[in-house]
Every structure is written in structure tokens, then in C-alpha cells.
Amino acid sequence: MSIEQVLIALGFFAFCGGLIDAAVGGGGLVQVPALLHALPQQSLATVFGTNKLAVLAGNLSSLFSYVKRIKILWRLMLPTMCSAFVFAFLGAFSVSIVPKRLMEFVVFFILIAMAIYTFSEKNLGLTNADIKCGPREIALGVFFGGLIGFYDGVFGPGSGSLLLFVFVKVFGFDFLNASASAKLINLGTFGAALLFFIPSGNVLWTVGAVVALCNMLGSVTGVFLALRYGSGFIRIFFLILLVFLIGRMGLSLFF
């Protein structure tokens, strides 16, 4: 394939990844394999660094669209985001210590539990509960932000979906508000990752710019669909993504 064909193919997958990520998270599971296939001569660090640049751009565009329509609970989000940033940074330091295979198995079974619970609870995340934001809720936000941030630094795929589920189940958000809040926390985790990848030269800026632009277009489309069709649409989309994630991770773990 010529470089132009490679960029067109990457742009298409980046658009799809941005659309999925803006609504329910998990877009990296579309975009990263495409980058790996298109850039076989590059190291994993360069592929991941280029991907993080693109998803950060897409995340910013989707978050900007959400913030104009969704009320963000900043008192909870800011400490959660700071915790996610710090622990994502620590997670990146711990890549050589924490077995990735173990992380894959843990997340695989967490995804199965999330899917079963969301399927069984028909009204989960369809409406906002009476959300409190006292010391207990802030402490839980810091805890889950740190936990998922660390996972994102060590491994990554599905972190946005994990955040979305936590905001729905633990804090009582509807899926629409949870999706917007997850995007904000991911700014911390993506930013922490890029603090490693950019100084070490592990970002392909030309490829990253094309993928970032298409990711942003997909993100804007995903936010439009989410805002237009609401929490019910995101719930269905979320369940479809969980089934896809479980299938993909199951294949890589057991076959």
C-alpha cells in the first residue's frame, strides 16, 4: 500500500474509534490494531504514543461538545482527574513490574461482570440519581480514578468503559453524564502517558495529525448521536461494546 492509502485507512479507523470513544469509551480497541497493522516497522511505544496523541485530541473535542450541554460535577471530577493523572504516570513507570497478562485476565473478568450486571439491571443509568458530593463520594472518586488511571498507564484498553460504569453504578449518573465525565478523567490519563511518549520521541507527528483529525471528527459525530438519542442509546451502545471487548480479549487470552 502507498503512504496515501495507509493514511486513508488509518483515517477511517480513527473516525470509527473516535465515534465509539465519544459515546462509551473503548475506541482504542479499534484504532490501536489499525495502527499496529499499518506501522509494522515501528515499536509498540511509538504506536501507543501516536495513538495517545490522537485520542487526546478526540477526547478534547468530544469533551468540549459535552460541556456545552452537560453539567459537570466539578467538585467530584477535579480530584478524580488529578488522582487518575498521578496514578497513570505511576502505572507507566510500573509497566516492567506489573505483568500485563495478569492485568488482561483481571479486566477480562471485570468486563464480563459489568456486562451481566448491566444486562440484568434494565433501568441502570437511564436517569440521574440524587447525586451527593460529600467527602465519601470524593474519596471514592479519588480511589477509582487512581485505580483505573494506574490500569490505563500499565495497559489501557477499555479504561473509558470502566470509568463510565463506575460513574453509573457507584455515583448514580445516567449514561449521558457518565460518558461526559469519563472523557474528563481520560484527559488526565492520556496527558500522563504523553509526558512519557513525547520526550522519548515516540510520536509520529504526521501520522498522528491525520489520525487525530479523523478521531476528532468521529468524536464530534459520537457526541451528536449521544446527545440526540440520550442515555438509552448509550446504554445499548455500551452493551454492544462490552460484548465486543469480551470477545476480543477472550480470543487473545485463550486462543
C-alpha positions in Angstrom: 0.0 0.0 0.0 1.1 3.6 -0.7 1.5 6.1 2.1 -1.7 7.8 0.9 -3.7 4.6 1.1 -2.3 3.8 4.5 -3.3 7.3 5.8 -6.8 6.9 4.3 -7.2 3.5 6.0 -5.9 4.9 9.3 -8.2 7.9 9.0 -11.3 5.6 8.6 -10.4 3.5 11.6 -9.6 6.7 13.6 -13.0 8.1 12.7 -14.7 4.9 13.9 -12.6 4.8 17.1 -13.4 8.4 17.9 -17.1 7.8 17.4 -17.1 4.8 19.7 -14.9 6.5 22.3 -17.0 9.7 22.4 -20.1 7.7 23.3 -19.0 4.8 25.5 -15.2 4.6 25.5 -13.1 1.7 24.2 -12.3 3.3 20.8 -8.6 2.4 21.2 -9.5 -1.2 20.6 -10.4 -0.1 17.0 -7.6 2.4 16.5 -4.6 0.6 18.1 -4.9 -2.6 16.0 -5.2 -0.5 12.8 -2.0 1.4 13.8 -0.2 -1.8 14.6 -1.1 -3.3 11.2 -0.3 -0.1 9.2 3.0 0.6 11.0 4.7 -2.8 11.5 8.2 -1.3 11.3 7.5 0.9 14.4 8.0 0.0 18.0 5.0 -0.6 20.3 6.0 2.6 22.2 5.7 4.7 19.0 2.4 3.1 18.1 1.0 3.8 21.5 2.4 7.3 21.7 0.9 8.2 18.3 -2.4 6.7 19.4 -2.4 8.7 22.6 -1.8 11.9 20.7 -4.9 11.2 18.5 -7.2 10.1 21.3 -6.2 13.1 23.4 -7.3 15.4 20.5 -10.5 13.5 20.0 -11.2 13.5 23.8 -10.8 17.3 23.9 -13.2 17.8 21.1 -15.9 15.5 22.5 -15.5 16.9 26.0 -15.9 20.5 24.6 -19.1 19.4 22.9 -20.4 17.7 26.1 -19.5 20.6 28.4 -21.8 22.9 26.4 -24.8 20.6 27.0 -24.0 18.6 30.2 -23.5 20.0 33.7 -20.2 18.6 35.0 -19.9 17.9 38.7 -16.5 19.7 39.1 -16.2 19.1 42.8 -16.1 15.4 42.2 -14.4 15.4 38.8 -11.3 17.5 39.6 -9.9 15.3 42.5 -10.8 12.2 40.5 -8.9 13.6 37.4 -5.9 14.5 39.5 -5.8 11.0 41.0 -6.1 9.4 37.6 -3.2 11.6 36.2 -0.8 10.7 39.1 -1.6 7.0 39.0 -1.4 6.8 35.2 2.0 8.3 35.5 3.0 5.7 38.1 1.4 3.0 36.0 3.7 3.9 33.1 6.6 3.6 35.5 5.4 0.2 36.6 5.0 -1.3 33.1 8.0 -3.6 33.5 6.9 -4.7 37.0 3.2 -5.4 36.7 2.5 -8.5 34.4 0.4 -7.3 31.6 -1.1 -10.8 31.2 -2.4 -10.7 34.7 -4.0 -7.3 34.0 -5.6 -8.7 30.9 -7.2 -11.6 32.9 -8.4 -9.2 35.6 -10.0 -6.8 33.2 -11.5 -9.6 31.1 -13.5 -10.9 34.1 -14.4 -7.4 35.2 -15.9 -6.8 31.8 -17.9 -10.0 32.0 -19.3 -8.9 35.4 -20.1 -5.4 34.1 -22.0 -6.9 31.1 -24.0 -9.3 33.2 -24.9 -6.6 35.7 -25.9 -4.0 33.0 -28.0 -6.6 31.1 -29.8 -7.6 34.3 -30.5 -4.1 35.6 -32.8 -2.8 32.9 -33.0 0.8 34.3 -29.4 1.2 35.2 -28.1 4.6 34.0 -31.3 5.7 32.3 -31.9 8.5 34.8 -29.7 10.6 37.1 -30.0 9.6 40.8 -29.8 12.2 43.5 -26.1 12.6 43.3 -24.3 13.6 46.5 -20.8 15.0 46.6 -19.6 14.8 50.1 -16.2 13.6 51.5 -17.2 9.9 50.9 -18.0 10.5 47.3 -14.8 12.5 46.7 -12.8 9.7 48.4 -14.4 7.1 46.2 -13.7 9.3 43.1 -10.0 9.5 44.1 -9.9 5.8 44.7 -11.5 4.7 41.4 -9.7 7.5 39.5 -6.4 6.2 40.8 -7.2 2.5 40.2 -8.4 3.0 36.6 -5.6 5.6 35.9 -3.0 3.1 37.0 -4.5 0.4 34.8 -4.5 2.9 31.9 -0.8 3.6 32.4 0.1 -0.1 32.6 -2.2 -1.5 29.9 -5.0 0.8 28.8 -7.7 -0.8 26.6 -11.3 -0.3 27.9 -10.3 2.3 30.6 -13.0 4.7 29.3 -15.7 2.0 29.6 -14.6 1.1 33.1 -14.9 4.8 34.1 -18.3 5.0 32.5 -19.6 2.0 34.5 -18.1 3.4 37.8 -19.9 6.7 37.3 -23.2 5.0 36.6 -23.1 2.3 39.3 -21.2 4.0 42.1 -22.3 7.6 41.7 -25.7 7.2 40.1 -25.0 9.1 36.9 -27.1 8.5 33.9 -25.1 7.1 30.9 -25.0 10.5 29.2 -23.5 12.4 32.1 -21.2 9.4 32.9 -19.9 9.4 29.3 -19.1 13.1 29.5 -17.4 12.7 32.9 -15.3 9.7 31.7 -13.9 11.9 29.0 -12.7 14.5 31.5 -10.9 11.9 33.6 -9.3 10.4 30.5 -7.7 13.8 29.8 -5.6 13.1 32.9 -4.6 9.5 31.9 -3.8 10.5 28.3 -1.9 13.5 29.4 0.2 11.5 31.8 1.0 8.9 29.0 2.2 11.7 26.6 4.6 13.0 29.2 6.5 9.8 28.6 6.0 9.3 24.8 6.7 12.8 23.5 10.1 13.4 25.3 11.3 10.0 24.3 10.5 10.6 20.6 7.7 8.0 20.4 5.2 10.1 18.4 4.9 10.1 14.6 3.7 13.6 14.2 2.5 13.5 10.6 0.6 10.2 11.1 -0.6 11.4 14.5 -2.0 14.6 13.0 -4.1 12.8 10.3 -5.3 10.2 12.8 -6.1 13.0 15.4 -8.1 15.0 12.9 -10.2 11.9 11.9 -10.5 10.9 15.6 -11.9 14.4 16.3 -14.4 14.2 13.5 -15.6 10.8 14.8 -15.7 12.2 18.4 -18.0 15.1 17.3 -20.2 12.6 15.5 -20.4 10.3 18.5 -21.3 13.2 20.8 -24.0 14.3 18.4 -25.6 10.8 18.5 -25.2 10.6 22.2 -26.9 14.0 22.9 -29.6 13.3 20.3 -30.6 9.9 21.4 -29.7 10.1 25.1 -28.9 7.6 27.8 -30.9 4.8 26.3 -28.8 4.9 23.1 -25.6 5.0 25.1 -26.7 2.0 27.2 -27.3 -0.2 24.2 -24.0 1.0 22.6 -22.2 0.3 25.9 -23.5 -3.3 26.0 -22.5 -3.9 22.3 -19.0 -2.6 23.1 -18.7 -4.8 26.2 -19.6 -7.9 24.1 -17.0 -6.9 21.5 -14.4 -6.2 24.2 -15.0 -9.6 25.9 -14.9 -11.4 22.6 -11.7 -9.7 21.5 -9.9 -10.1 24.8 -11.1 -13.7 25.2 -9.6 -14.6 21.8 -6.3 -13.1 22.7 -6.2 -14.8 26.1 -7.3 -18.3 25.3 -6.6 -18.9 21.6 
